[in-house]
Amino acid sequence: MLAKVWSAAVSGVDGLLVQVEVDLALGLPGFSTVGLAEGAVRESKDRVKASIKNSGYEFPARKITVNLAPAAVKKEGSGYDLPIAVGILAASGLIDNNELDRVGMVGELSLDGLVRPVPGVLSMVQAAASSGRIDRFLVPAENAAEAAVVRDIEIIALKRLDQAVEYLVGRSELESTRVDLEELFKQRGTYPVDFSEVKGQEHVKRAFEVAAAGGHNLLLSGVPGTGKTMMARRLPTILPDLGLDEALETTRIYSTCDRLPKDTPLMVTRPFRAPHHTISDAGLIGGGQVPRPGEVSLAHNGVLFLDELPEFRKNVLEVMRQPLEDGHVTIARAVTSLRFPARFMLVAAMNPCPCGLWGHPTKECTCTAVQIQRYRSRLSGPLLDRIDLHVEVPPVRVEDIDSVEPGESSAVIRDRVNAARRKQVLRFSENPTVFCNAQMGSKLIGKYCPLDEASTRLLHQAIERLGLSARAYHRIIKIARTVADLEGVEQITSSHVAEAIQYRRMQHDG
């Protein structure tokens, strides 16, 4: 007898439907799985057999063939245990096949019949909901809240295999899981840190505000102890509030990587990732034998902070150039090509020299000119060109450290940033791939960033004096556009261009 059960898989971070076909035939007892199944899937036969027996059901002494369709897609992980077990029981006649027509399920089984959580459930349920073929989806209880953020599909939480069987044969009722999205989004402005804790450094905080308002990348340079890392960790607190689509995108990535916190069904705050400088290129960009998202994807819709930037291996930094431009990473393998989202803000920090004291007002630098040059040459020109704002961070003044008056709060700054971003959303409403000023191409710059004669003359003088590239020329205009948006004006003036130019001077000083 043949039974068919709907399940789902994850390819990259996207879900796709998988149909589990189970056939019971006469002959010597056996259990084979086909359909490009990887190791964990092939091993499921032993878990499924023990789980069925220990749940009080009879395991058929037949030749069992399980096919996972479509056969051209690799099947990985232990999430097929539950649909295979249900398929075997349905093929045995215990469950009516008609009850399985519009039901999907996923879950790992323990030997005693417990249903264990699996990664990537959000992507799977989204694929099931968008297919129009499935009305209900059975998931492990620990994944239920995550799955329930998807609308237009009923989520049933399971703790044991026998619960699924009793529910499908109609002998018991299970309530569907619901999540209050409005209640979740009330927490999106809640962060453990705040910009009000930063003493002094007003011009650096202004640079952070401009970066947040336009989605610009930022490079900080200064002696140790000036607060570079402290301010970088507070950047997510002033970024625009996450919308539902962004929250779902971010949650999908963390769910796929099995990094979603247990008490967080939906990530409503922007991620902050700070990998160590010893990270490999695969760890940063993504990859591996089974390609997985890297740090640039985990920072999607948030901040990627690279401290001690020159200490990162050069090949690691160079592979980051493509996602900085395109907003995604493509991992190509012999049999497949996967695309991971990677639209993030890059914040990098570095010392001015190997000892860190070059330019310090009171301490003497011990580095030679050759050592300083070699240290700075670790960063290529094309990479630096892709970082919009270059800011010197001076030592904090003693009077600022002693000040008991708190600085401007993150909430106040975020209100201004949100106002500027709303202007940009309206401006780029006809360009679905552009979300902020930093993503404008030359055509959009020409359309939305006209310069008057004084601004053009000032910009040309700066380009000649600083020897900047054509890419830097356009980035200055984009920064000026953001400064004007923060001011609430449509016309870019020479004062906006002048502020933008000062953020490109650092790498050429000294």
N, C-alpha and C positions, 0 to 999 in steps of 0.2 A: 504493500500500500504506500502511496505517496502523500506527503504533507509539505506545505509551503508556509514559511514564516518570514515576515519582514524584519529586518534588522538594519543596521547602518554602520558605516565605517568613516574614518577620517583620512583624507588625502591632503597632506600639508596641514592647513588649518580649516579646510572646507569639508563639510560632511557630504556623504553620498549614500543612497539607499543600496542595501544588499539583500538579496532574497536567499534565504537558507532553505534548500530543498533536501528533504530526507526521504529516502526510499528504503523500505524493508522488503527483502526478497528471501525466497526459500534457498537453502544451501547451508554450507558450514558457517557457524557464527563468525562474524568478523566486523570490523569497523574501519572504514576508509574515508578520508576527507579529501576532496578535490576542489579546484577553483583557485589556484595560486595561493594556497594557505602557507603561512610561515610557521616556524617552530611552535610558538605558543598556541596557535590554532590547532595544529596537529595533535598537540598534547592534550587537548580538551577532552578527547575520548575517555581518558581515565578519570578525569574529574567528573564528567557528565555521568558516567556509569555509576560511580560511587554515590554521587549526589542523588540520582534517581532511586537507587536502592535504599539509601539512608533516609529518604523522604517518605518511604512506605509504598513505593510503586514497584511494579515488576519490570525488570529490564529485559527486552525481547531477545530471545536466543535466535536471532536471524542475521542474515548478511545485511549490514547497515551501510548505506552509501550517503554521504553528505556532500552536496555541491553548493558552493558559495558563488552566486552570480551577481555581477558580471565576472566571468572567469579571468578577464584580462587585467583586473586590478588586484594588486597584492593585498592580502588580508593579514593583518597583524593584531596581536593582543589577545586578551582572554575574554573580550566582551561578547564573543559568539557562544559562550557556554550556555547561557539561558535560552536563546532561540534554538540551539541544537537540541537541548533537553526537551523543550516544549514540542519541537518538531518530531522527535522520536515518540513521545507520548501521543501526539496527534496521529502519527502514522500507525500506532498500535491500536487506535480506535478509542482511546480514553478521552480525547478532546475532539469536538466537531471542527472539521476544517473550515466550515463557514464562519465560525467565531474568530478565525484568524485573518480574514480577508483584509480588514482595515485596522489591524493592530500591529504596532511595531514594538520591539523589545531589545534590550541589551543588558548585559550583566555577567560578571564572573561568578562561578559557583564554587563554593568550598565543598569538601568531601561530605560534610553533614547536611548539605542543602541550603546553607546560608547564601544570600546574594550579596556579593561584594562590589564596591564602587569601581568604576573604570574611568580613565581620562577621556576627554573630548566629547562628553555627553551633550554639551550645548550645541556644538556643530552638528552632531547627529540629529538632534531633535529639530533644529532649524531646517535641515535637509528634508526631514520627514514632513514637517509642516508645510514647506513650500512645494512639495511634490503633489499635494492634493489627494494622495492615495491612502493616507493614514489619518485616522481620527483620534486614536489613543496610542500612547507610548508608555510601555512598562519599563521602569528604570530602578536601579538600586536605591534604597531609601536615602543613602548619603548623597546621592546625585539629584534627588527630587527637586530641591529648591532651585538649584542651578538650571535644571531643565524647565522649570515652571515659569521662568522669565520669558519664555517664548509663548506668544499668543496663538490662538486659533488651533490649539491641539490640547487634548486632555492628558495630564501626566498622572500616572498611577505609580505610587511608591511601593516597592517590594522589599521584604526582609528575608523571605525564604522561598524556595522553589514551590513548595506545596501551596503557598499563598497564591502564586500565579495560576496554578492548575485549578484550584477551587474557584478563583475569580473567573477564569475563562470558561469553566463548565457551568457557571451560574449558581454555584452553591454558596457563594459568599459575596458580599459587597465591599468594595474598597473605595474610600473617598478620594477624589482627585486632589492633588496638591496645588495650592494657589500661593502666589507671592504678590505682595503689595508694592508695586514699583514706585509709587509716590513716596511711600515710607522709606524705601531704600535711597531714593534720590535726595531725601532730606539730609543725608549724611555726606553729600559730595563736597561740602565746604569744610569738612572736619579733618584737620591735619594735626599731627602732634607737635609741629614746629610753626613758627610765625616770623614774618619779617620784622615785626616790632622788636624782636630780640637782638637785631643787628645794630650795633652802636656805630654811629658815624657813617662813613663811606657813602655819602649821599649821591655823588655822581655815578658810583658803581651801581647803586640801587636803581638809579634812573636808567642805566644801560639794561639792567634786568627787566625793567618795566617795558622798555622799547622792544626788547627781544621777545617778551611774552606777548605783547600786543600784535606783533607782526609775524610770529613764528620763526624768528631769525636765530641762527646758530651763534654761539658766543664763545670767545676765547679770553680767558683771564690770565694775566701775567703779573707776578709780584713776589716779593720775598716771603718766606714761610711765616705763618702766624697772622696774616692780614685778613683772614676771614673768607678766602676764596671758596673753600669747601662748605663752610657754614652757609654762605649765601646760595651756593648751587643747590644744596639740599632743600632750600626754601623756595626754589623756583616753581615747583608744582603748585604751591599754595597761591600763586598769583596768576596761574594760567587760567584761561576761560573754563567755565563749568562744562563738564562732560555732558553731551547729549546721549540719548538712548542708543543711537546707532554706533557712536564711538564706544560707549560702554560695552555693548555687545561684541564689537570687534576685539576690544582689549581682553574681555573675559574669555572669548573663544581661544585666544592664543595661550592664556594661562591654563585654561582647562585642557587643551591639547598637550601641553608640557607637564601636566599633573602638578601645577604649582598654584592652583587656586586655593586660597585659604578655606578651611572647612566651614567657617561661619560667614563666608562671603559668597552668596549666590550670584552677585553681579558686582563687578568692580566699578564704583562710581567716583573714585578719586584717580587722578592721573598717576601712572606708574613712574617710579624713579629707579633707574638702574645705574650702578656704579661698579663695573667690573674692575678687577685688579689688572695691573699692567702686564702681568705674566700670561694673560689669556691668549689662546690660540686664535687663528683666523676663523676656524670652524666654530669655536665658542662664541665669537663676536658676531659673525655673519649668519651662522647656521650651517648645518651639514651633518656629517657622520654617515656611517654605513646605512642606517635608516635615517634619512634627513629629518632634523628637528630644528625648530626656530632657535636663533641665537639671541644674544643680548640686544641687538638692534631691533628685533621683532618684539622682544619682551618690553622694550621701551616705546612701542607703538602708541601714539597719542599721548606720550609723556616725554620724559627727559632721560637722555643717556649722558651720564657724567663720566668723563675720562680724566682722572686726576693724574698728575705727573705725565702729561701727554708725551714728551720726548722719550720717556722710558718704555713706551709701547714699541714692539718690534715694527719695523718699517713696513713689512709686508702686511701686517695686521691693519695698520692705518690705511694703507693704500686700497685694500679691498673695500673699505668703507666709503670710498668716493662715489660708487654707483648708487647705493641706497640713499646717500645724501641728496643726490640729484633726482632720482626716480621715485623714492618713497616706497620701494619694495625690493625684495631680494629674490633672485631666481637661482635655485639650486638644480643643476643639471646632472643627471646620472645616465648610464647607458640605457636603462629601460624606462626612465621617467624623468620628468622635469617638474619641479614643484616651485610655487611662488608664495613667499611669505610677505605679509605687509610689514613695512618698516618706515612709517612716517613719524619721525621723532624730532625733538629739538636736541641738538648736540651742544653740550656745555663742556668745555675743556679747560684745564688749569695747568699752568707750568711755572717753574721758577725762571728768573731771567738768565741764570747761568748754572753750572753744575753745583756750586756751593750754595747757591740761592741768595747771595748777598749783593750781587751787582746792582748798584743804584740805591743801596740802603743808606739812609741819611746819617747814621752813626757808626755802623759796622763796616769793616773793610773787606772787600771781595779778594779772595786769594787765587782766582782763576786767571789764566793767561788769555790773551786775545784769541789765540788759536783754539783753546779749549772752549771758549764761549761760542766761537764760530762753528766748531764741530758739533756742539750741543744743539745749536739752533738749526743746523743743516739736517738734523734728523727729521725735521718736518718739511715735506715737499711744498713747493709753491702752489701746485694745483690743489692740494688739500687745504692750505691756508686760504686760498681764494674762495673756497666753498664755505668758509666761516665768515659770516657777515660782520659781526661786531668784535673788535679787538680792543680790550680794555686793560689799562694799567691799574693795578690795585695797590695803593700806597699803604704803608704802615698806619695803623689806627692811632689817632692822636690820644694822648693821655687824658685830656679833658673830656673826650668823647667816652672813654672807658669809664670814667668816674661819674658820668651823667646818669641820674636816676630817672630822667624823663624818657619814657618808651618812644621808639620811633613809630613811623606810620605802619598801621597793621596791614597784614596781607589782604584782609577783606576789603579795605578801602582801595588798595592798589588794584585788586581784582575787579572791582566795580569799573574803574577806568579802562582796564584791559578789556572787559566784556563789552563796554560801549564801543571801543575801537574795533573789536572783532565783529560786532553787529554791522558796522559800516561795511566791513570787508565781505561779509556774507551777502549783503545786499548788492554790493558792487560786482561780485563774481557769481551771481545767481544763474547766469547763462553759461557758466563754465563749471560743470560738475566735478572736474578733477582738481580745481583750484579752491583752496579753503582760506588762504591768508596771503598777505603781501609777499612773504618770502617765496611763495611758489609761482609768482608771476614769471612768464616768459617775456622775451623781447617785444612780442606783439602786444601783450597786455600792458607792458610798461609804457609803450608808445601811446596806448589808448587812455590809460588812467593816470599817468604821471607826467603831464605836460609841465615844462619848466619855463619860467619867464626869462628875460634876457639877463638879468642880474644873477639868477641862480645858475644859468648855463655858463656864464663867464667864470663864476666862482668854482664850479665843478671842473671846468677845463683847466684852470690854473692848478687845482689840487692834483689832477691826474698827471699833469706834466711834472710838477714838483716832486710828487711821491713815486712816480714811475709805476702807476697801477695798471692792471690789465683791463681788457674790455669787460671781463666778468665782474671785476671789482667796480668798474664804472656803473654797471647796471645794479649792483648790490647797493651802492651808495644811494642811487635813486629810490630803490625799494625801501631802504631805511628812512629816507626823507619822507616817503609816502606814509610810513607808519607814524613818524613824529607828527605829521600833519593830522593824521587820524586821531591821535591822542589829544591833540589840541582842539579837535572838532571842526576843522576847516577843510575845504575841498581843494583849494589852490595851494600848491607847494611853493614856499617862498625861500629866499636865500638863507634865512635863519634856520629853516628845517634842513637845508642842504649842508649848512655849516656844522650843525650838530651831527649829521650823518657822517661827514668827513672825519670828524675827530675820532670816530669809532674804527677808522681804517688806518690810523697812523702808527699804531704800536709796533708793528712788525718792521717798520722802516726806521725807527729811532735808533740811535746809537750805532 
